[in-house]
Amino acid sequence: MTVEKITKDLMGLTISELTQVQSMIQDIKVMKAKSGINVGDKVYIVQKTKKRLGTVTKINKTKAIVEMVVNPISGGTALYTVPFSMLQPTKEAA
């Protein structure tokens, strides 16, 4: 199935059907992210305009605790609770 065919099929759906598809896509993204991430893995935290590197320290049911460098000069770090949908594994593992 190509992206063009998917796009064409989506154009024929109603708003409520699109909302269901959007919810399903979000669930799939979380499931895939969760299955590919373990404690100690290096991950990217993906936001709309930036992508920051961090290390997973704990995995909860719907979110992960990620340690990120907040001050590159002193090396200071902070822990952030991040939804799985915002996490992207790096090519390298810790």
Secondary structure, 3 states (H helix, E strand, C coil): CCHHHHHHHHHCCCHHHHHHHHHHHHHHHHHHHHHCCCCCCEEEEECCCCEEEEEEEEECCCEEEEEEEEECCCCEEEEEEEEHHHEEECCCCC
